Amino acid sequence: MNGWKSTFTTAVLAAVVGAGATWGAMTWSARQVEPADLHDLVHERLDLTPEQDRRLDQIEADFAARRGPLEAEVRAANRELSAAIAQSRGDTPEVQAAVEHFHGAMGELQMATIRHVFEMRAVLTPDQAEEFDRAVVETLRADAD
């Protein structure tokens, strides 16, 4: 009976740690998508022309449409990972496959986010792009600390 309790406790702890790590990664990723400061910078401080504003609105709408399914895939991968951990007795092929699925989904979301940032940057003048780049770098550095 003691062995069963130990295994059960280990499985529960692994599930909790895995879910916590996943939640943390998703929260971090969500902040990376388009921080409020970056949005404010682009729309309030860069003195956009009406054409730039229109193009950026379209880029943001397109990204919002792409982001939804990517975030849904991350959530599905998270559910898969939590189920694999709950059903396993350790580091099984099912857990590894679920981890790979989660990493792949997160990677897709991050790459889409990076492409989105560069799409936005392409609409800006060189001076605007310089200020935009500084804001992106500052945001990433702040999140890394």
Protein Blocks (a to p, Z undefined) as FASTA:
>chain_A
ZZmmmmmmmmmmmmmmmmmmmmmmmmmmmmmmogfklmmmmmmmnopafklmmmmmmmmm
mmmmmmmmmmmmmmmmmmmmmmmmmmpgbjcfklmmmmmmmmmmmmmmmmmmmmmmmmmm
mmpcfklmmmmmmmmmmmmmmmmZZ
